[in-house]
Amino acid sequence: MTISAAVQPFREDGDLLPSREARLAYRSGKTGSTAGVAKGFVQGNLAILPEKFAASFHRFCQLNPKPCPIIGMSDVGDPRIPSLGLDLDIRTDVPRYRVWRDGEVIDEPTDVKAHWRDDLVAFVLGCSFSFEEALLAEGLPIRHIERDVRVPMYRTNVACQSAGPFAGPMVVSMRPFKPAQAIRAVQITTRFPSVHGAPVHLGHPHLIGITDITRPDYGDPVPVEADEIPVFWACGVTPQAVIAAAKVPFAITHAPGLMLVTDLQNRDLAVL
């Protein structure tokens, strides 16, 4: 997906977009899950890397478009991405970040100005929160939204295609549905390939290396009822697993479930 035009931060009536209001709140220090925030607007996963690693990471995303669909990318050293929001500042507008050194998280600040460098390149990847709006519009229940917790996410045994130092397992997010609902969810999310598209697995978590569905690697657990099956989508937290495996000397990502809210609209991502 290529997005080039700068996005205006105002409505036609002059009021701020809900997405910009959210970013301003996070810029001032507000934190918390972004699920359900600024309804109608695209949220993104974040990966920031030194220019030395940017080409390899870009190639990794091209080879693994399900977990890593790029919707925006900065110039070297520039914290702005006008195609996602004219006022957007990648250093301050995420509720919480993770700072990585040699594959380990060393800090989880609410802004990364102190860590910013002139050689950094920011990648914004599509997020499943965008297709959740379409699921809700069809009357499908989203368990983690109902319970006001973060979506559960799991490392799998599904290997991503490697590029340079980047290799590792796919991370998936899970939402439980009754079988008929799961079929409809597949149909709906297929329309949104730039935000992970259709599920990568349904049922039988052990077949993709998940031994205990009650203990996600990221996010919060949600119950799967006896008449439901777990449905798994490729997840934009995958780069965090890959960055950890590669032991990249320095990187910045978002904290899982705490996304970048952009001024793009979810309806513009649908392909059908």
C-alpha positions in Angstrom: 0.0 0.0 0.0 1.4 3.4 -0.9 0.1 6.6 0.8 1.7 9.8 -0.3 -0.6 12.8 0.2 -0.4 14.7 3.5 -3.4 14.2 5.7 -5.2 17.3 7.0 -5.7 17.4 10.8 -9.0 19.2 10.7 -12.6 18.4 9.8 -14.3 20.5 7.2 -16.0 22.5 10.0 -12.6 23.4 11.4 -12.7 21.1 14.5 -9.8 18.8 15.3 -10.0 15.3 14.1 -10.5 12.7 16.9 -7.2 11.2 15.9 -5.3 14.4 16.4 -7.1 14.9 19.7 -5.8 11.5 20.8 -2.3 12.2 19.7 -2.3 15.5 21.6 -3.4 13.6 24.7 -0.7 11.1 24.4 1.8 13.8 23.7 0.9 15.4 27.0 1.6 12.1 28.8 -1.7 10.2 28.8 -1.2 6.4 28.4 -3.3 3.3 28.1 -4.6 0.9 25.5 -5.7 2.6 22.2 -8.3 -0.1 21.4 -11.5 1.8 20.5 -9.8 5.2 20.5 -10.6 7.7 17.6 -13.1 5.3 16.0 -12.8 5.3 12.2 -9.1 6.1 12.2 -6.2 3.9 11.4 -3.8 2.9 14.1 -0.3 1.6 13.5 2.4 -0.5 15.0 5.8 1.2 15.3 9.4 0.1 14.6 12.2 2.6 14.6 15.7 1.5 13.5 19.1 3.0 12.6 19.5 3.7 8.9 22.1 0.9 8.8 19.3 -1.6 9.3 16.4 0.1 7.6 16.9 -1.5 4.1 17.0 -5.0 5.6 13.9 -4.3 7.7 12.1 -2.8 4.7 12.9 -6.0 2.8 11.7 -8.1 5.8 8.3 -6.3 5.7 8.0 -6.9 1.9 8.7 -10.6 2.4 6.2 -10.8 5.3 3.3 -8.6 4.4 0.7 -10.4 6.6 2.4 -9.4 9.9 4.3 -6.4 8.6 2.2 -4.3 6.2 3.9 -0.9 5.9 1.5 2.1 5.8 4.0 4.8 6.5 7.8 5.4 6.6 9.8 8.5 7.7 12.9 10.0 6.1 16.1 9.4 7.9 16.3 11.4 11.1 12.8 13.0 10.6 10.2 12.3 13.3 7.4 13.4 11.0 5.3 11.3 8.6 3.0 13.8 6.9 1.2 11.0 5.0 -0.2 9.8 8.3 -0.8 13.2 9.9 0.6 16.7 9.3 1.3 17.4 13.0 2.3 13.9 13.8 5.6 13.5 15.9 6.7 10.0 16.1 8.8 10.7 19.2 5.9 11.8 21.4 2.5 10.6 20.0 2.5 7.0 21.1 1.1 6.3 24.6 4.1 4.2 25.6 7.3 3.0 23.8 9.8 0.3 24.2 13.5 1.1 23.8 15.7 -1.9 22.8 19.4 -2.5 23.1 21.0 -5.8 21.9 17.6 -7.5 21.9 16.5 -6.4 25.4 14.0 -3.8 26.5 15.9 -1.2 28.5 13.2 1.5 28.9 9.4 2.0 28.4 9.0 5.8 28.3 6.0 7.8 27.2 8.2 9.8 24.8 11.5 9.0 23.1 12.9 12.5 22.6 15.9 11.6 24.8 16.6 8.6 22.7 16.1 10.1 19.3 19.0 10.1 16.8 19.7 11.7 13.4 20.1 8.3 11.8 16.8 6.8 12.7 14.1 5.6 10.3 10.5 5.0 11.5 8.2 2.4 10.0 4.5 2.3 10.8 2.7 -1.0 10.1 -1.0 -1.7 9.8 -2.8 -2.7 12.9 -5.7 -5.1 13.5 -7.6 -2.4 15.4 -8.6 -1.1 12.0 -10.4 -4.3 10.9 -12.0 -4.6 14.4 -14.2 -1.6 13.5 -15.5 -3.5 10.5 -16.1 -6.6 12.7 -18.1 -4.6 15.2 -20.1 -2.9 12.5 -21.3 -6.4 11.5 -22.3 -7.1 15.0 -19.4 -9.5 15.8 -18.3 -9.3 19.5 -14.7 -8.4 20.3 -13.9 -9.9 23.6 -10.9 -7.8 24.6 -12.9 -4.6 23.8 -15.9 -5.8 25.9 -13.5 -6.4 28.8 -11.5 -3.3 28.3 -8.2 -5.1 28.1 -5.4 -5.5 25.5 -5.8 -8.0 22.8 -4.0 -11.3 23.6 -0.9 -11.9 21.4 1.3 -15.0 21.1 4.6 -16.0 19.6 4.1 -18.9 17.2 6.3 -21.6 15.6 5.5 -20.1 12.2 8.8 -18.8 10.8 8.9 -15.5 9.0 11.0 -15.2 5.8 14.3 -13.7 6.8 16.1 -10.6 5.5 19.6 -9.6 6.6 19.7 -9.9 10.4 15.9 -10.1 10.7 14.4 -13.5 11.2 12.1 -15.1 13.8 8.6 -16.2 14.6 5.3 -14.7 13.6 3.3 -13.1 16.4 -0.5 -13.5 16.2 -3.4 -11.8 17.9 -6.4 -13.8 19.0 -10.1 -13.2 19.1 -12.6 -15.9 20.0 -15.7 -16.5 17.9 -18.5 -19.0 17.4 -17.9 -21.0 14.2 -20.4 -19.1 12.1 -19.0 -15.8 13.4 -15.5 -16.9 12.5 -16.5 -17.6 8.9 -17.9 -14.0 8.7 -14.8 -12.6 10.3 -12.7 -14.2 7.6 -14.9 -12.7 4.9 -14.8 -9.2 6.5 -11.1 -9.0 7.2 -10.1 -10.3 3.8 -11.1 -6.9 2.6 -8.3 -5.2 4.6 -4.9 -6.6 3.4 -3.0 -3.5 4.5 -4.0 -4.2 8.2 -3.2 -7.9 8.2 -6.1 -9.2 6.2 -7.7 -12.6 6.8 -6.7 -14.8 9.7 -3.6 -17.1 9.4 -5.1 -19.8 11.7 -8.4 -21.0 13.2 -8.7 -23.3 16.2 -6.0 -25.8 17.6 -3.5 -23.3 19.0 -0.9 -26.1 19.6 -0.6 -26.5 15.8 1.1 -23.1 15.7 3.2 -23.5 18.8 0.8 -22.0 21.4 0.9 -24.4 24.4 -1.3 -22.4 26.8 -3.9 -20.0 25.3 -4.6 -18.5 28.8 -1.0 -17.2 28.9 -0.4 -14.8 26.0 3.2 -13.5 25.4 1.8 -10.0 25.0 -1.4 -8.3 26.0 -4.0 -9.8 28.3 -5.8 -13.2 28.4 -9.5 -13.4 27.4 -11.7 -16.5 27.9 -12.6 -18.8 25.0 -16.0 -20.3 25.7 -16.9 -24.0 25.0 -18.9 -23.1 21.9 -16.1 -20.8 20.5 -12.9 -21.3 18.6 -9.8 -19.1 18.8 -9.2 -17.1 15.6 -5.6 -15.9 15.0 -4.5 -13.0 12.8 -0.9 -12.0 11.9 0.2 -9.3 14.3 2.3 -6.1 14.0 4.1 -7.0 17.2 6.1 -9.5 15.1 8.9 -6.9 14.6 9.4 -6.9 18.4 10.1 -10.7 18.4 12.3 -10.3 15.4 14.3 -7.4 16.8 14.8 -9.4 20.0 16.0 -12.4 18.0 18.3 -10.3 15.9 19.8 -8.5 18.9 19.8 -5.2 17.0 22.1 -2.8 18.9 19.4 -0.1 19.1 15.7 0.1 18.2 12.4 1.7 19.4 8.9 0.1 19.1 5.5 0.8 20.6 4.4 -1.0 23.7 2.0 -3.8 22.7 -1.6 -2.6 22.5 -0.5 1.1 22.7 -0.5 2.2 19.1 0.1 5.2 17.0 -3.2 6.9 16.0 -3.1 8.3 12.5 -5.4 10.6 10.5 -6.0 8.0 7.8 -9.5 6.5 7.8 -10.2 2.8 8.1 -12.8 2.9 5.3 -10.0 4.0 2.9 -8.1 0.8 3.5 -10.8 -1.6 2.2 -10.1 -3.1 -1.2 -13.6 -4.4 -1.9 
